[in-house]
Amino acid sequence: MLKEFKEFALKGNVIDLAVGVVIGAAFGKIVSSLVNDLITPTIGLLLGKVDFSNLFIALGDGTFKTIEEANKAGVATINYGLFLNSVIDFLIIAFAIFIFIKQLNRFKKKQEEAKPPVTTKECPFCITQISLQATRCPNCTSVLDAKEKELA
């Protein structure tokens, strides 16, 4: 079982996934900072100096200016401003990933277009490259159709 786990953990896909998670976490911090430090204050300013992070509804008696004041008083709150920040954060991350994947697909498409079409195949008998249309190998004279049917 330990051997199987070692094989699984050292596969390229698992390592690629781990790298992706680490890069994703770092990217998430950058996007969170972008949203919290640049975009949200700008939107708040455009909407009349509203600070989303401090928008809440107190579910108890009293009037509070901040969520911290309400929490210190032991009053439950519905923090819809923090929820709005999270929604904006998600939308920006989703859009950034969309743009990244779109560019990646564009790059892959260019690479595929640059590849020349396949015109040869390998003879299963002598391992030399021959034309795709060949039914007999010009090097070893083996009949290719019979061997390919046997392998199928």
N, CA and C of each residue as an Amber inpcrd file, in Angstrom:
protein
   456
   0.8290000  -1.1960000   0.0000000   0.0000000   0.0000000   0.0000000
   0.8740000   1.2610000   0.0000000   1.9540000   1.2230000   0.7670000
   2.8730000   2.3640000   0.8050000   3.5010000   2.5930000  -0.5660000
   3.8250000   1.4900000  -1.2660000   4.4080000   1.6010000  -2.5990000
   3.4160000   2.2500000  -3.5690000   2.1450000   1.8390000  -3.4850000
   1.1150000   2.4170000  -4.3480000   0.9340000   3.9070000  -4.0690000
   0.9500000   4.2650000  -2.7750000   0.8150000   5.6780000  -2.4200000
   1.9900000   6.4740000  -2.9720000   3.1960000   5.9370000  -2.8640000
   4.3870000   6.6230000  -3.3750000   4.2720000   6.8390000  -4.8840000
   3.8220000   5.8030000  -5.6190000   3.6460000   5.9370000  -7.0620000
   2.6110000   7.0050000  -7.3860000   1.5090000   7.0150000  -6.6290000
   0.4480000   8.0030000  -6.8430000   0.9560000   9.4150000  -6.5680000
   1.6370000   9.5850000  -5.4370000   2.0890000  10.9170000  -5.0170000
   3.1550000  11.4870000  -5.9380000   3.9260000  10.6260000  -6.5670000
   5.0130000  11.1110000  -7.4170000   4.6330000  11.1970000  -8.8830000
   3.3830000  10.8970000  -9.2190000   2.9370000  11.0570000 -10.5990000
   2.9690000  12.5310000 -10.9600000   3.1730000  12.8060000 -12.2140000
   3.2510000  14.1950000 -12.6790000   1.9820000  14.9770000 -12.4030000
   0.8170000  14.3460000 -12.5420000  -0.4400000  15.0620000 -12.3470000
  -0.5960000  15.5610000 -10.9180000  -0.1910000  14.7660000  -9.9490000
  -0.3170000  15.1620000  -8.5440000   0.6140000  16.3320000  -8.2470000
   1.8070000  16.2690000  -8.7610000   2.7670000  17.3560000  -8.5350000
   2.2820000  18.6270000  -9.2280000   1.7670000  18.4780000 -10.4650000
   1.2130000  19.6390000 -11.1700000   0.0570000  20.2470000 -10.3940000
  -0.7910000  19.4020000  -9.8230000  -1.9190000  19.8800000  -9.0300000
  -1.4280000  20.6400000  -7.8010000  -0.4120000  20.1080000  -7.1360000
   0.1320000  20.7750000  -5.9500000   0.6980000  22.1520000  -6.3050000
   1.4220000  22.2260000  -7.4060000   1.9660000  23.5110000  -7.8630000
   0.8180000  24.4690000  -8.1780000  -0.2210000  23.9550000  -8.8360000
  -1.3850000  24.7780000  -9.1660000  -2.0800000  25.3170000  -7.9280000
  -2.1930000  24.5080000  -6.8900000  -2.8350000  24.9530000  -5.6450000
  -2.0190000  26.0630000  -4.9910000  -0.7060000  25.8920000  -4.9580000
   0.1600000  26.9110000  -4.3440000   0.0840000  28.2170000  -5.1310000
   0.1660000  28.1250000  -6.4490000   0.0790000  29.3320000  -7.2780000
  -1.3060000  29.9530000  -7.1470000  -2.3420000  29.1150000  -7.0910000
  -3.7080000  29.6060000  -6.9180000  -3.8830000  30.3520000  -5.6110000
  -3.2860000  29.8390000  -4.5430000  -3.3770000  30.5130000  -3.2450000
  -2.6920000  31.8820000  -3.2960000  -1.5240000  31.9310000  -3.9120000
  -0.8160000  33.2130000  -4.0390000  -1.6090000  34.1710000  -4.9090000
  -2.1750000  33.6690000  -6.0050000  -2.9870000  34.4920000  -6.8910000
  -4.2280000  34.9940000  -6.1550000  -4.8060000  34.1340000  -5.3170000
  -5.9740000  34.5210000  -4.5280000  -5.6710000  35.6830000  -3.5930000
  -4.4820000  35.6800000  -2.9970000  -4.0870000  36.7840000  -2.1160000
  -3.9560000  38.0900000  -2.9010000  -3.3890000  37.9910000  -4.0870000
  -3.2300000  39.1860000  -4.9240000  -4.5950000  39.7360000  -5.3080000
  -5.4910000  38.8530000  -5.7260000  -6.8250000  39.2950000  -6.1320000
  -7.5970000  39.8500000  -4.9420000  -7.4690000  39.2140000  -3.7750000
  -8.1430000  39.7250000  -2.5800000  -7.6500000  41.1320000  -2.2440000
  -6.3530000  41.3330000  -2.3460000  -5.8080000  42.6710000  -2.1060000
  -6.3150000  43.6560000  -3.1390000  -6.3600000  43.2430000  -4.3950000
  -6.8720000  44.1070000  -5.4580000  -8.3100000  44.5170000  -5.1570000
  -9.1240000  43.5450000  -4.7840000 -10.5360000  43.8330000  -4.4900000
 -10.6690000  44.6950000  -3.2450000 -10.0400000  44.2780000  -2.1510000
 -10.2160000  44.9690000  -0.8710000  -9.5410000  46.3330000  -0.8190000
  -8.3990000  46.4700000  -1.4810000  -7.6210000  47.7010000  -1.3480000
  -7.8140000  48.6940000  -2.4980000  -8.2580000  48.2200000  -3.6610000
  -8.4030000  49.1220000  -4.8000000  -9.8340000  49.2170000  -5.3240000
 -10.4140000  48.0770000  -5.6730000 -11.7190000  48.1030000  -6.3450000
 -12.8550000  48.4690000  -5.4050000 -12.9390000  47.8060000  -4.2460000
 -14.0380000  48.0810000  -3.3150000 -14.0520000  49.5370000  -2.8500000
 -12.9060000  50.1070000  -2.4580000 -12.9410000  51.5240000  -2.0840000
 -13.3580000  52.4370000  -3.2440000 -12.9290000  52.0930000  -4.4640000
 -13.3120000  52.8960000  -5.6280000 -14.8080000  52.8290000  -5.8620000
 -15.3770000  51.6260000  -5.8070000 -16.8300000  51.4770000  -5.9660000
 -17.5550000  52.1910000  -4.8280000 -17.0410000  52.0520000  -3.6250000
 -17.6370000  52.7450000  -2.4840000 -17.6210000  54.2500000  -2.6530000
 -16.5440000  54.7910000  -3.1890000 -16.4390000  56.2240000  -3.4300000
 -17.4490000  56.6680000  -4.4850000 -17.5810000  55.8590000  -5.5470000
 -18.5390000  56.1830000  -6.6050000 -19.9890000  56.1110000  -6.1170000
 -20.2290000  55.2570000  -5.1350000 -21.5820000  55.1090000  -4.5920000
 -21.8260000  56.0080000  -3.3790000 -20.9660000  56.9380000  -3.1450000
 -21.1750000  57.8840000  -2.0410000 -20.3920000  57.5330000  -0.7940000
 -19.1340000  57.1570000  -0.9670000 -18.2240000  56.8470000   0.1340000
 -18.7510000  55.7220000   1.0210000 -19.3000000  54.6900000   0.4020000
 -19.7920000  53.5300000   1.1250000 -18.6470000  52.5360000   1.2830000
 -18.4760000  52.0490000   2.5140000 -17.4670000  51.0340000   2.7900000
 -18.1970000  49.7030000   2.9210000 -18.0610000  48.8310000   1.8940000
 -18.7820000  47.5650000   1.8970000 -18.4610000  46.7100000   3.1190000
 -17.2190000  46.7120000   3.5390000 -16.8180000  45.8280000   4.6310000
 -17.5110000  46.1740000   5.9360000 -18.0970000  47.3390000   6.0180000
 -18.7670000  47.7400000   7.2510000 -20.2820000  47.8110000   7.0940000
 -20.8300000  47.2280000   6.0360000 -22.2740000  47.1880000   5.8700000
 -22.8110000  45.9500000   6.5850000 -23.7340000  46.1680000   7.5120000
 -24.2880000  45.0500000   8.2710000 -25.6440000  45.4330000   8.8420000
 -26.3620000  44.4140000   9.2800000 -27.6340000  44.6160000   9.9660000
 -27.4920000  43.9920000  11.3440000 -27.6980000  44.7990000  12.3690000
 -27.6300000  44.2920000  13.7410000 -28.9400000  43.5770000  14.0620000
 -28.8500000  42.3900000  14.6240000 -30.0250000  41.5960000  14.9490000
 -30.4120000  41.7210000  16.4190000 -29.9860000  42.7670000  17.0420000
 -30.3220000  42.9910000  18.4450000 -30.5850000  44.4620000  18.6880000
 -30.7510000  44.7940000  19.9390000 -31.0080000  46.1800000  20.3020000
 -29.7230000  46.9910000  20.2650000 -29.8460000  48.2490000  19.8830000
 -28.7050000  49.1500000  19.8720000 -28.3230000  49.5610000  18.4640000
 -27.5530000  50.6440000  18.4160000 -27.0490000  51.1520000  17.1480000
 -25.5320000  51.0770000  17.2050000 -24.9590000  50.5180000  16.1640000
 -23.5160000  50.3120000  16.1310000 -22.9690000  50.8320000  14.8090000
 -21.7860000  51.4640000  14.8820000 -21.1680000  52.0070000  13.6770000
 -20.3400000  50.9610000  12.9380000 -19.8090000  49.9950000  13.6580000
 -18.9770000  48.9670000  13.0300000 -19.4170000  47.5790000  13.4980000
 -19.0010000  46.6020000  12.7450000 -19.2880000  45.2050000  13.0960000
 -18.5870000  44.8550000  14.4050000 -17.3890000  45.3740000  14.5910000
 -16.6390000  45.0880000  15.8110000 -17.3810000  45.5880000  17.0460000
 -17.9780000  46.7720000  16.9600000 -18.7480000  47.3030000  18.0920000
 -19.9290000  46.3850000  18.4130000 -20.6060000  45.9240000  17.3880000
 -21.7420000  45.0250000  17.5970000 -21.2870000  43.7020000  18.1870000
 -20.1670000  43.1940000  17.7050000 -19.6460000  41.9370000  18.2380000
 -19.2200000  42.0810000  19.6920000 -18.5950000  43.2070000  20.0450000
 -18.1950000  43.4410000  21.4360000 -19.4110000  43.5150000  22.3510000
 -20.5110000  44.0480000  21.8270000 -21.7350000  44.1460000  22.6200000
 -22.4970000  42.8160000  22.6460000 -22.0040000  41.8320000  21.9050000
 -22.6450000  40.5190000  21.8900000 -23.8790000  40.4490000  21.0130000
 -23.9950000  41.3640000  20.0690000 -25.1470000  41.3980000  19.1820000
 -24.7940000  40.6660000  17.8790000 -25.6860000  39.7810000  17.4620000
 -25.4790000  39.0670000  16.1950000 -25.6910000  40.0430000  15.0340000
 -24.9680000  39.8180000  13.9500000 -25.0660000  40.7040000  12.7890000
 -25.1760000  39.8950000  11.5020000 -25.8330000  40.4820000  10.5320000
 -25.8210000  39.9550000   9.1680000 -24.8580000  40.8470000   8.4030000
 -23.7170000  40.2930000   8.0340000 -22.6310000  41.0670000   7.4180000
 -22.7430000  41.0240000   5.9020000 -23.7330000  41.6860000   5.3460000
 -23.9390000  41.6340000   3.9050000 -22.8650000  42.3960000   3.1360000
 -22.1930000  43.3280000   3.7530000 -21.0880000  44.0390000   3.0980000
 -19.9070000  43.1100000   2.8470000 -19.5910000  42.2550000   3.8190000
 -18.5210000  41.2820000   3.6280000 -18.9040000  40.2810000   2.5490000
 -20.1990000  39.9480000   2.5080000 -20.6850000  39.0590000   1.4500000
 -20.5080000  39.7190000   0.0840000 -20.8430000  41.0050000  -0.0310000
 -20.6530000  41.7190000  -1.3020000 -19.1800000  41.7300000  -1.7100000
 -18.2940000  41.9220000  -0.7360000 -16.8540000  41.8800000  -1.0260000
 -16.4620000  40.5060000  -1.5690000 -17.0060000  39.4510000  -0.9790000
 -16.6880000  38.0890000  -1.4300000 -17.2160000  37.8470000  -2.8320000
 -18.4180000  38.3590000  -3.1410000 -18.9830000  38.1980000  -4.4870000
 -18.1220000  38.9280000  -5.5040000 -17.7170000  40.1490000  -5.2010000
 -16.8560000  40.9120000  -6.1100000 -15.5170000  40.1950000  -6.2800000
 -14.9760000  39.6860000  -5.1840000 -13.7270000  38.9280000  -5.2100000
 -13.8690000  37.7240000  -6.1430000 -14.9550000  36.9670000  -5.9910000
 -15.1940000  35.7930000  -6.8340000 -15.2960000  36.1810000  -8.3070000
 -16.0630000  37.2370000  -8.6010000 -16.2530000  37.6460000  -9.9930000
 -14.9280000  38.0430000 -10.6410000 -14.0900000  38.7310000  -9.9000000
 -12.7880000  39.1440000 -10.4460000 -11.9020000  37.9250000 -10.6720000
 -11.8820000  36.9940000  -9.7150000 -11.0720000  35.7820000  -9.8760000
 -11.5820000  34.9660000 -11.0620000 -12.9080000  34.8000000 -11.1510000
 -13.4840000  34.0290000 -12.2520000 -13.1560000  34.6780000 -13.5960000
 -13.2440000  36.0060000 -13.6730000 -12.9270000  36.7010000 -14.9110000
 -11.4470000  36.5600000 -15.2580000 -10.5860000  36.6650000 -14.2570000
  -9.1440000  36.5280000 -14.5040000  -8.8210000  35.1140000 -14.9900000
  -9.4360000  34.1090000 -14.3980000  -9.2060000  32.7270000 -14.8290000
  -9.7360000  32.5340000 -16.2470000 -10.9060000  33.1170000 -16.5400000
 -11.4770000  33.0350000 -17.8880000 -10.5100000  33.6150000 -18.9180000
  -9.9750000  34.7910000 -18.6380000  -9.0290000  35.4330000 -19.5650000
  -7.7710000  34.5760000 -19.7090000  -7.2760000  34.0450000 -18.6010000
  -6.0730000  33.2050000 -18.6350000  -6.3020000  31.9570000 -19.4840000
  -7.4230000  31.2560000 -19.2630000  -7.7260000  30.0370000 -20.0120000
  -7.9490000  30.3590000 -21.4890000  -8.6150000  31.4870000 -21.7470000
  -8.8480000  31.8890000 -23.1370000  -7.5160000  32.1070000 -23.8580000
  -6.5690000  32.7830000 -23.2240000  -5.2520000  33.0140000 -23.8230000
  -4.4830000  31.7060000 -23.9710000  -4.5930000  30.8320000 -22.9890000
  -3.9140000  29.5380000 -23.0470000  -4.4500000  28.7190000 -24.2170000
  -5.7620000  28.6950000 -24.3900000  -6.3670000  27.9670000 -25.5110000
  -5.9410000  28.5690000 -26.8500000  -5.8390000  29.8890000 -26.8990000
  -5.3890000  30.5680000 -28.1210000  -3.9520000  30.1690000 -28.4590000
  -3.1160000  30.0930000 -27.4240000  -1.7190000  29.6950000 -27.6190000
  -1.6400000  28.2380000 -28.0850000  -2.4380000  27.3520000 -27.4740000
  -2.4390000  25.9420000 -27.8690000  -2.9260000  25.7860000 -29.3070000
  -3.9280000  26.5700000 -29.6820000  -4.4580000  26.4930000 -31.0430000
  -3.3810000  26.8870000 -32.0470000  -2.5970000  27.9260000 -31.7300000
  -1.5130000  28.3520000 -32.6200000  -0.4600000  27.2560000 -32.7400000
  -0.1750000  26.5710000 -31.6250000   0.8100000  25.4880000 -31.6590000
   0.3160000  24.3380000 -32.5270000  -0.9810000  24.0000000 -32.4080000
  -1.5420000  22.9100000 -33.2010000  -1.5320000  23.2590000 -34.6870000
  -1.8160000  24.5140000 -35.0130000  -1.8010000  24.9420000 -36.4080000
  -0.3860000  24.9080000 -36.9790000   0.6130000  25.1420000 -36.1420000
   1.9970000  25.1750000 -36.6010000   2.5560000  23.7800000 -36.8540000
   1.9340000  22.7360000 -36.2920000   2.4310000  21.3790000 -36.4840000
   2.1170000  20.9150000 -37.9070000   3.1010000  20.3050000 -38.5470000
   2.8360000  19.7700000 -39.8930000   1.9180000  18.5490000 -39.7880000
   1.1260000  18.2830000 -40.8070000   0.2410000  17.1180000 -40.7570000
   1.0530000  15.8170000 -40.7580000   0.5180000  14.8070000 -40.1050000
   1.1920000  13.5150000 -40.0350000   1.0390000  12.8040000 -41.3750000
   2.1650000  12.4160000 -41.9550000   2.1370000  11.7500000 -43.2730000
   2.8020000  10.3840000 -43.2220000   3.3890000  10.0230000 -42.0930000
   4.0720000   8.7310000 -41.9980000   3.5830000   7.9660000 -40.7840000
   3.8670000   6.6610000 -40.8070000   3.5950000   5.7880000 -39.6770000
   4.7940000   4.8780000 -39.4970000   4.8240000   4.1470000 -38.4070000
   5.9480000   3.2770000 -38.1190000   5.6010000   1.8490000 -38.5360000
   6.4880000   1.2120000 -39.2160000   6.2950000  -0.1940000 -39.5770000
   6.4050000  -1.0190000 -38.2960000   5.4130000  -1.8510000 -37.9890000
   5.4610000  -2.6210000 -36.7450000   6.5080000  -3.7350000 -36.7780000
   7.0570000  -4.0400000 -37.9320000   8.0430000  -5.1130000 -38.0440000
   9.4720000  -4.6140000 -37.9110000   9.7920000  -3.5620000 -38.6730000
  11.1860000  -3.0990000 -38.6860000  11.3600000  -1.7120000 -38.0620000
  10.3060000  -1.1020000 -37.5860000  10.3190000   0.1780000 -36.8630000
  10.9050000   1.3180000 -37.6970000  10.6760000   1.3150000 -38.9800000
  11.0960000   2.4460000 -39.8150000   9.8580000   3.2610000 -40.1900000
  10.0730000   4.5060000 -40.5400000   8.9690000   5.3890000 -40.9250000
   8.5990000   5.1320000 -42.3840000   7.2960000   4.9490000 -42.6240000
   6.8000000   4.7010000 -43.9710000   5.5560000   5.5520000 -44.1960000
   5.1190000   5.6600000 -45.4330000   3.9510000   6.4590000 -45.7850000
   2.6960000   5.8960000 -45.1210000   1.7590000   6.7760000 -44.8020000
   0.4930000   6.3470000 -44.2100000  -0.2900000   5.4300000 -45.1550000
  -0.1680000   5.6490000 -46.4580000  -0.9100000   4.8530000 -47.4280000
  -0.2700000   3.4960000 -47.7140000   0.9350000   3.2670000 -47.2230000
   1.6610000   2.0350000 -47.5360000   0.9330000   0.8120000 -46.9820000
   0.8670000  -0.2370000 -47.8050000   0.3040000  -1.5120000 -47.3610000
   1.4020000  -2.5650000 -47.2370000   2.5930000  -2.2220000 -47.7400000
   3.7540000  -3.1040000 -47.6190000   4.9520000  -2.2140000 -47.3010000
   5.7720000  -2.6300000 -46.3670000   6.9460000  -1.8570000 -45.9700000
   8.0150000  -1.9390000 -47.0530000   8.5250000  -0.7920000 -47.5220000
   9.5630000  -0.8200000 -48.5590000  10.9110000  -1.2960000 -48.0240000
  11.0810000  -1.3190000 -46.7200000  12.3670000  -1.7280000 -46.1520000
  12.4230000  -3.2260000 -45.8630000  11.3940000  -3.7470000 -45.2000000
  11.4150000  -5.1660000 -44.8320000  10.4360000  -5.9940000 -45.6600000
   9.6680000  -5.3560000 -46.5130000   8.6670000  -5.9340000 -47.4220000
   7.5360000  -6.6640000 -46.7090000   7.3330000  -6.3790000 -45.4510000
   6.2370000  -7.0090000 -44.7130000   4.9130000  -6.4220000 -45.1620000
   3.8810000  -7.2680000 -45.1790000   2.5390000  -6.7980000 -45.4960000
   1.9830000  -6.1600000 -44.2260000   1.6200000  -4.9100000 -44.3240000
   1.2430000  -4.1470000 -43.1330000  -0.1890000  -4.4040000 -42.7070000
  -1.1120000  -4.5570000 -43.6060000  -2.5170000  -4.7190000 -43.2480000
  -2.7050000  -5.9530000 -42.3650000  -2.0490000  -7.0490000 -42.6610000
  -2.2240000  -8.2720000 -41.8810000  -1.7300000  -8.0690000 -40.4480000
  -0.5920000  -7.4650000 -40.2790000  -0.0460000  -7.2560000 -38.9370000
  -0.9260000  -6.2820000 -38.1480000  -1.4120000  -5.2190000 -38.8000000
  -2.2450000  -4.2410000 -38.1090000  -3.5620000  -4.8520000 -37.6830000
  -4.1100000  -5.7820000 -38.4760000  -5.3450000  -6.4520000 -38.0780000
  -5.0990000  -7.3720000 -36.9010000  -3.9240000  -8.0270000 -36.8580000
  -3.5630000  -8.8980000 -35.7360000  -3.4230000  -8.1070000 -34.4520000
  -2.8430000  -6.9150000 -34.5380000  -2.6250000  -6.0810000 -33.3600000
  -3.9230000  -5.4850000 -32.8550000  -4.9160000  -5.3060000 -33.7100000
  -6.1810000  -4.6850000 -33.3200000  -7.0650000  -5.6290000 -32.5880000
